[in-house]
Amino acid sequence: MRSSLHIHLLRLALYVLLPCLASCARLEEPADLTIINGPEPESLDPALVSAVADGRIVASLFEGLTRFNAETAKPEPGLAERWDISHDGLVYTFHLRTNAVWSTGEPITAADATYTWRRVLDPATGCVYSGLLFYIKNAEAFATAKLKEPDALGLKAVGLHTFRVELNDPTPFFLDLCALPALGIVPRQAIEKHGDRWVLVHPVPVSGAYELAAWRLNDRIRLRKNSRYWDAANTRSPLVDLLRCSSASTALNLYETGQADIIWDKELMPLELMDLLRRRPDFHSSDYLGTYFIRFNVTRKPFDDVRVRKALALAIDKRHIVSKVLKAGEKVAQHLVPPGVPDYTPPPGLEFNPAEARRLLAEAGYPGGQNFPRFHYMYNNTGKNHEQIAVELQALWKRELGLHVELRNLDSQIYLNAQARLDYDVCRSSWIGDYNDANTFLDVFLSTSGNNRTGWKNARYDQLLREANAKIDRRERAQLLQAAEGLLIRDEVPIVPLYVYAGLEGYDATRIQGVYPNVRGEHPLRAIWKQTDRNP
């Protein structure tokens, strides 16, 4: 099986592989671990990244008050060695490690934590993840410029190594939030000195397990073990390369020829070989906390009409798409929150119903698609599946509704920028849960969320989420969250869920150690190492 696979791959992408091999040859010092990471990073500033691939790098450079456990993906002490929680659940007092220092030698203090979190909330920063901190007293008002004074935030350094946080309501997943890449503690001294270019000025002071050794555009990010990291003794791989790669054929060739040890993302595996790969012992499938969906730009006509959005949603045969295009165990999604999230059952969404779709489109003034403007469906070029899904949607909307759709394929960074600017009609999207709770999916579409990217705002939706997250009773909370999700996926439809992800990762478990399966796909680089003759 392996030899026939080699022949296919060589025919498919050898001409792409040769430049990559030449690039590898230029590196004098071989990496201890090489990972195919995905597209070129948008940034290495924790406050500015949004892609999963970028977050993997950032989490290795900048640690939060907590970090994710390598085996369970649950939060554990990071830069904070311990914390106290008040009886009412509203005040967290974090005690930072006295031996935590920047890679350049200066101590990491509670003032650094205060600066980092204020920076995430500062509207001038433009952090799309600022909503992670809206559970903090006055945070939402500050982030939306209704409150100008940062000292009014529920954030305070009450000593050199003591950081106190006041919440609006008890937040059961707050420690998970503290471990997310966007909240990794960043160096005020470097940012204030170098401005937006601070991550490009060597040496970059980091708080995490790795330092930035090199950033070679269109090639790789090279990370070197941070010898001053508080847990450096347990950082297993001294030198790690994360390769930039957007081609599934190239990615698999690099892996097959030993130029890479790990492929993290299923999008970087050829769709036409998925059935073969899933049966191989070095490819590992698992449940995954992620949903693939479509966004509508509701600020543009005719997508400002909910009848149009519902019509397009009802005309999608999701089972056909999943069975024809996807081959890694994905499941059809009628709702945004994946099944299996603790203490939550998603509400029913919109099923395939082309007759009702045509009725709604006619009611909106476009019988049989007449006078409906041509529109674009936008997707990025990180995986063949995005293109094939786009083609299937184009055909379905033409066949069932008589609509003419033009496909718009963009480089990932251009695609993300266009999405953020609402420079699209309809586009493909996905969301990977930051923690195992329904809220991590639903709060994306709050009116104030930087990740909303649909133009949709609904005061009732916002209120339902606020009420839900103020509830201590799990059943009452779930009912409010269900009502909010019903608004999102059934009543207002700014998005259309298509399928729930299935994880697939490529690595030889007899050689690669420290990778543990979990629904978040959380695999901290500090824990991973390659078995060689030198380290039996």
Residue, then its C-alpha position, 0 to 999 in steps of 0.5 A: m500500500r505504501s509503495s503505490l501511495h508513493i507512486h501516486l504522490l510523486r506523480l501528483a506533486l514532485y515538482v512542488l517538493l523539489p524547492c522545499l527540499a532545496s530549502c531544507a538543505r540550506l538549514e545547517e542545524p537539523a531540527d529535533l522535530t519538524i511539523i507541517n503547520g499550514p499557511e504562512p502565519e498572519s502574525l505572531d502577536p497573541a492579540l492579533v492571531s485568529a487561525v489555529a495554525d498561528g495559535r499553535i506557534v503563539a502558545s509555544l512562545f507566550e504562556g498564559l496564567t494557565r496552560f493546557n495539560a498535554e494529556t487531558a487538555k484541561p487547564e493547569p498552572g502556567l505562569a501562575e503557580r496557584w490561584d484562590i477563588s472567592h466563595d461566590g466565584l467572582v474573584y480570582t487571585f492568581h499567584l505568579r511564579t517567583n521564578a518566571v522570567w522573560s527569555t531575556g532575563e527580566p522577571i515576569t510580574a503581575a504588572d505584565a499580566t495586567y498590561t497584557w489583558r488591558r491590551v487585549l481589551d483596548p479597542a486600538t489593539g484590534c484583538v478579535y478575541s477581546g470578548l474572551l475577557f468580557y466576563i470581567k468587570n467593565a471589560e465589555a464597556f472598555a472594549t467598546a469604548k464606552l468606558k475610557e479609564p482602564d483602572a476601572l477594569g476588574l484587573k489589578a496587580v496587588g503585589l509583584h506576583t499577585f494578580r486579582v481579577e473581578l468577574n461579573d458572574p461566576t464563569p465555570f470555564f474561566l481558567d480555560l480562557c486563561a490558557l488561550p493563545a490570545l491571553g499569553i503574557v506579552p512583553r510591555q517593554a518590547i511593545e512600547k519600544h518597537g510598536d507593531r514590529w515588536v515580534l520581528v525585532h530579535p531577540v523577542p522576549v517570550s514567556g513560553a517554552y520556546e524562543l523564536a529562532a527564525w521566521r523564514l517567510n514562505d518556508r518555516i518558523r524555527l523555535r528554540k527551547n527557552s532555557r529560562y522557561w520555568d518548566a524548561a526541564n520538561t521541554r522535550s524537543p530543543l529545536v522545532d521547525l514548523l513548516r509553511c505549507s498549503s498544498a496537501s500533496t506537498a505536505l504528504n510528500l514531505y511526511e512520506t520522505g521523512q522531511a516532516d514528522i507530523i501533519w496536524d491538519k486534515e486539510l493538508m492531506p489529499l482528499e483522494l487518498m483519505d480512505l487509504l490514510r485512515r486505514r494506516p496505523d500512523f494516521h490517527s482519527s478522533d472526535y474533534l470539537g469543531t464545526y464547518f459552516i457558511r457565513f452570510n454577509v447580512t449587510r449586503k442585499p439580498f442577504d439582509d433578508v432572512r427569507v433569502r438566507k433561509a432559502l439558501a440554507l434549506a437548498i443545501d443537501k448536506r448529506h450529499i456533500v459529506s458523502k461525496v466530498l469528505k472521507a474522514g468520518e465527518k458528520v452532518a451538522q444541523h446546529l453549530v455546537p457539536p454533539g457531546v459538549p457537556d451539559y448541553t443538547p443543541p436545538p434542531g436546525l434547518e433540514f434539506n427542504p428544497a420546496e420550502a426553499r423555493r417558496l421562501l425565495a419567491e416570497a422574497g421577490y425572486p421566484g425561480g431565481q428571477n432577478f436574483p443578482r449574481f453573487h460570490y462564494m468565497y473560500n480559502n486555498t488551504g485545502k482541496n475540500h474547500e474548493q470541492i464543497a464550493v463547487e457542490l454548493q454552486a451546483l445545488w443553488k443553481r439546480e434547486l433555486g436557479l441562482h448563479v454563483e461565482l466562486r472566489n478562491l483566495d490566499s488564506q491571509i487575504y481571505l481572512n482580511a476580506q472576511a473581517r472587513l465584510d468584503y464578501d457575499v457568502c463565505r465558508s468558515s469553521w470554528i474550533g472550540d477553545y474549550n469544551d463548553a457550548n459558549t465557545f461556539l455561541d459567543v462568536f456571534l455576539s454583536t460585539s464579537g470580533n469573530n462574528r464577521t457576518g454583520w449580524k447583531n441581535a439584542r435578544y441573542d446577546q441577552l440570552l447569552r448573558e443570562a445563560n452565563a450568569k446562571i449557576d444551575r446547569r439546566e437553566r443555563a442550557q435552556l438559555l443557550q439552546a434558545a440563543e442557538g435556535l435564533l442563530i441557526r433556525d430563526e435568523v440564519p446568519i450562518v449555516p452549519l454543514y458538518v462536524y469535524a473529525g480529527l485526523e493527524g499523521y505521525d508514527a506513534t512508535r517514534i513520536q512521543g507526547v501526543y495524546p488524543n483529545v477533542r480539542g486537538e490540543h498538543p503542546l509542543r513542549a511535551i512532544w519529542k521524537q524517539t531516536d537512537r540518541n534518546p532511547 
